[in-house]
Amino acid sequence: MAKWQNDLMLDAALNYISTNSVEMYVCSGQPANYAGIAAVALTGAITPTFQSLANGTTSGRKLAVDAKADAAITSSGDATHIVLSSGTVLLYVTTSTTQALSSGGTVSVPAWNIELADAV
């Protein structure tokens, strides 16, 4: 018997992220929880924006996170992760291309996708 799930289930998870994410940070590592963001954040809070849900690139469903230009860099370090949070809860973490950032400068975050695959 094949595995299967309804796209509505995947959409509910992605909608939760888009509805509740009010902060995005560029970080030097993966925080363990919301309080841990402060130790690894290289930027101040960036307000994320999202596109409508769509079919995934490979399968399932995806949520596109819009690009953000000229975010203020508040700490120097190597950017390795992008974090989404609700302002009190860590919601999503992804890796990024490693880039050395210097405090006082700016960084642009390219558009990226959160994709949930179909059951296999």
C-alpha positions as CSV (number, residue, x, y, z in Angstrom):
1,M,0.0,0.0,0.0
2,A,1.3,3.4,-1.0
3,K,1.8,6.3,1.5
4,W,-0.2,9.4,1.0
5,Q,-1.3,12.7,2.7
6,N,-3.7,15.4,1.7
7,D,-2.1,18.7,0.6
8,L,-4.4,20.4,3.2
9,M,-2.2,18.9,6.0
10,L,1.0,20.3,4.4
11,D,-0.7,23.7,3.8
12,A,-1.7,23.9,7.4
13,A,1.9,23.5,8.5
14,L,3.2,26.1,6.0
15,N,0.3,28.5,6.8
16,Y,1.3,28.3,10.5
17,I,4.8,29.4,9.6
18,S,3.6,32.3,7.4
19,T,0.9,33.5,9.8
20,N,3.1,33.4,12.9
21,S,6.5,34.4,11.6
22,V,7.2,38.0,12.6
23,E,11.0,37.9,12.7
24,M,13.7,36.6,10.5
25,Y,17.4,36.7,11.5
26,V,20.7,35.9,9.7
27,C,22.7,33.8,12.2
28,S,26.1,32.3,12.7
29,G,24.7,29.0,13.9
30,Q,21.5,27.1,14.7
31,P,19.8,28.3,17.9
32,A,18.3,25.6,20.0
33,N,15.2,27.7,21.0
34,Y,14.0,31.3,20.8
35,A,16.2,32.5,23.6
36,G,19.2,31.0,21.8
37,I,18.7,33.4,18.8
38,A,20.4,36.2,20.7
39,A,23.7,34.3,21.0
40,V,23.9,33.7,17.2
41,A,22.1,36.5,15.5
42,L,24.2,38.6,13.2
43,T,21.3,41.0,12.2
44,G,18.5,42.6,14.0
45,A,15.0,41.3,13.4
46,I,13.9,41.4,9.7
47,T,10.2,41.4,9.0
48,P,9.6,38.4,6.7
49,T,7.0,38.3,3.9
50,F,5.7,35.3,2.0
51,Q,4.2,34.3,-1.3
52,S,1.1,32.1,-1.7
53,L,1.4,28.4,-1.2
54,A,2.2,26.4,-4.3
55,N,3.0,22.9,-5.4
56,G,6.5,21.8,-4.3
57,T,9.4,21.9,-6.8
58,T,9.8,18.1,-6.4
59,S,6.6,17.1,-4.6
60,G,4.3,18.2,-1.8
61,R,3.8,21.9,-1.1
62,K,6.1,25.0,-0.7
63,L,6.0,28.4,0.9
64,A,8.2,31.0,-0.8
65,V,9.9,33.5,1.6
66,D,10.6,36.8,-0.1
67,A,14.1,38.3,-0.5
68,K,15.0,41.1,1.9
69,A,17.6,43.7,0.9
70,D,19.9,45.8,3.1
71,A,19.4,44.2,6.5
72,A,21.5,45.9,9.2
73,I,24.4,43.7,10.5
74,T,24.6,44.1,14.2
75,S,27.4,41.5,15.0
76,S,30.4,40.3,13.0
77,G,30.7,36.6,12.1
78,D,30.0,33.9,9.4
79,A,26.4,33.7,8.4
80,T,25.4,30.1,8.1
81,H,21.6,30.0,9.0
82,I,18.4,31.9,8.5
83,V,15.8,31.8,11.3
84,L,12.1,32.5,11.5
85,S,10.4,33.2,14.8
86,S,7.1,34.3,16.2
87,G,8.7,36.8,18.6
88,T,8.6,34.2,21.4
89,V,9.0,30.8,19.7
90,L,11.6,29.5,17.2
91,L,9.6,28.3,14.2
92,Y,12.0,27.4,11.4
93,V,15.7,27.2,10.7
94,T,17.5,26.6,7.5
95,T,21.1,26.7,6.3
96,S,22.5,29.4,4.1
97,T,25.6,29.9,2.0
98,T,28.4,30.8,4.4
99,Q,29.2,34.5,4.1
100,A,31.5,36.6,6.4
101,L,29.5,39.6,7.8
102,S,30.9,42.7,9.4
103,S,29.0,44.7,12.0
104,G,27.8,48.1,10.7
105,G,27.3,46.8,7.2
106,T,24.2,45.4,5.5
107,V,23.3,42.0,4.1
108,S,20.7,40.9,1.6
109,V,18.8,37.7,2.0
110,P,17.7,36.1,-1.3
111,A,14.3,34.5,-1.8
112,W,14.1,30.9,-0.5
113,N,11.5,28.2,-0.1
114,I,10.3,26.0,2.7
115,E,9.2,22.8,1.0
116,L,7.3,19.9,2.6
117,A,7.6,16.7,0.5
118,D,4.8,14.2,-0.2
119,A,4.9,11.0,1.8
120,V,7.1,8.3,0.2
